[in-house]
Amino acid sequence: MKLIQEHSDVAAYLVADEAVDHDHPLVQETADALWAATGDAYSYAKVAFEFVRDTIPHTADSGDDRVSWRASDVLATRNGICYAKSHALTALLRAQGIPAGLCYQLLGDDDGSNLAVHGLVALRLPGRDDWSRVDARGNKPGVDAQFTLDHEQLAFPVRPELGEVDYPELYAAPHPATLKVLQESVDRPQLWRNLPTGL
């Protein structure tokens, strides 16, 4: 899918903000440790993706009721939903100078009910003109997201016949609808009740 950059200047996808806080010491330390184990942008991006996917459980899988939204908090508490995990991966990528942004899908149950926005990350490695989407949600039976640049292997393929949508916009900062629900939910049950049903 061709992504539409919210900002024409790629530098916008390297900026730190309150959610993608890659200027935080914990994010920097984590990024430096992962970089030391890899040493080039491609290897680092893959290891950072796998780190967020595999070592930070999605709260729907773990049952953790805490709600984190800052990248640094996601890394500290080792918990988060897709939006929060996307903030963490975006921060880790930007911490090592790899442009990364946030993008979204609208997904539902198998009968098309309970539509809700799902968060992804897109990155652009040095020497590449195109953005590649990856999904660090976390794998489980029936979900096998992988770090692939030549073709997408996301957690959930979109089913347009059920009203699901791939949003083409690539955001430099979290979409206000997703950030608001993270910030205003005191626990995961409240978060689940208030997930945005569109952008």
N, C-alpha and C positions, 0 to 999 in steps of 0.2 A: 504494500500500500504506500502511496506517495504521501508523505507528511507535509503539512503546510506550516512553516515556521511562523510563530506569533511575531517574532522579531527577525528582521532581515540580517541583522548583525549577529554572527555566531557568538560573539563575545558575551551576549546576554545569557547564553547557556553555560557560562562559567561563573556567574555571580553567586555570592552567598546571600541568603536571606534568613528570615526567622525560622523557617522550616528546613530548608536545605542549608544547614549551618556548618559548612565545611571549614569555617574558620575556628570551630570549636576544637580544643585540644584532643578530645577523645576521637573525633573524626580524623584529625591529622595523624594521630598516633596509629590508628587502625590502617589508614591509607598507606602510611610509610612502611608499616610492617608487611602489608600485602605486596607493596611495590618491591621491597627488598627480596621477597621470595620469587619475584617474576622478572622484573627488569626491563620490560618493553610494554608498550601501550596495549597491544592486543592481549598478551598473556595476563597483564594486570586487569584489564576489563573483564576477562573471562573469570579470573579468580575472585574479583570483587563481586561479580554477579553470583557466583556459586556460594560465596561466603554469606551474602544476604539471603539467598534462596534457602540454603541448607542449615545455617546456624542460628537463624532468627525465625522461630516458628510463627506461622500465621495464627492469630488468636482464635480463629474458627477451628483450627486443628488442635491447638494446645489447651483451649478452654480458659486461657488467661483473660481475666476481665479488665485488666488495666488498659487504658487508652493512651498510646504515645503518638506524638505527631512530629516532633523535631527529630531530625536525623540523629543527633547526639543522644537523645533519649531512647530512640529505637536501639541504638548500639549498646547503650548502658543497661537497659532492661531486658534486652533480647526478646522483644515482643512487638507485634504490630500487625495491622491489617494491610491490605495491598497498598493503600495510599501511603501509609507510614513507611513500609518497606521500600517503596519507590523513592521516597524522600531520602532514605539512607543510601540506597544505591546511587542515586543522582549525586549526593554529596561526596561519596567515595570517588566517583568518576571525576567530578570537578576538582577534587582535591589534588589530583595528579594531572590537571590540565586537559582532561578529555571532555569536550562539550557533551552535555547531557540535558535532556528535558523530560517533561512529564506529558504523557498522553493517556487516553482513556478509551474504554469500551463501555457499551451498555449491554449487560448480560442478564439472563433470566433463568428460571427453572426449566426443566425439560418440556413443560407444557406452555412455556412463554410467559408464565406468571412471575410476579415478584421481580420485575426488572430493577436493576440497580447498577450504578456506575462502578466500574472496575479500573484500577490504576495500573499503568505500565510505565516503562522507561524507554526512551530512545537515545541512542548515543551515536556519535560520529567520530570514528577513529582517524588518526592522521593519515593523509593520503587518500581518503575516501570522500566522495562527493555526496553520498547518500547517507541518510540516517537509518539505523537498524533498531527495530523494536525488540525488547526482551521483557520477560515477565518473571520477576523474582518472588512471586507470591509464595512459592513453596510447593514441592511436589508431594503427591500422595497417590494412592491407587486411582487410576483414571486421569491423573494430571502429570504430564511429563514435559515441562518447559525446559528448554535448553538454550545455551548461548550459541546462536548461529547467526552469521551475518549474510550468508548468501540466500537463505530462505528463513522464514519465520517458523519457530516452534514455540508458540505461546501456550499458556496454561489452558486457554479456552478458545477454540475457533468460533467466530461469530456466525450465528445462524439467522440471516436476514428474514427468513420466512417466519421466525418467531418474534420479530420486532427488535432483534439485537442489532447493534450498531458499532462500527469502527469509527470513532471520531477522528478526523484527519488532522486536527490542530495539534501542534507541538508547543507546549507552554514552557516558559522559562521558570515560572513560579507555580506552585500548586494552584489548581483551579479553586476559586473562592468557595464553591459549593462543597468541595471535598475538605478543604481546610476548616471551614466553619463547623462542619459536623464533628470533626476530630476534636476541635478545641472546645466545643460546647457539650460533649458527651462525658458524663462522669464515670461511666463504665461501658463495657461491651454490649450488654442488653439494650441500653439506651442508644448506643451507636447503631446497633442493628435496626432499631425501630426508625431511625432518622436518616438512613443512607439515602443519598440523592438518587432520584429516579430519572435523571437526565441532566444535561449540561445546557 
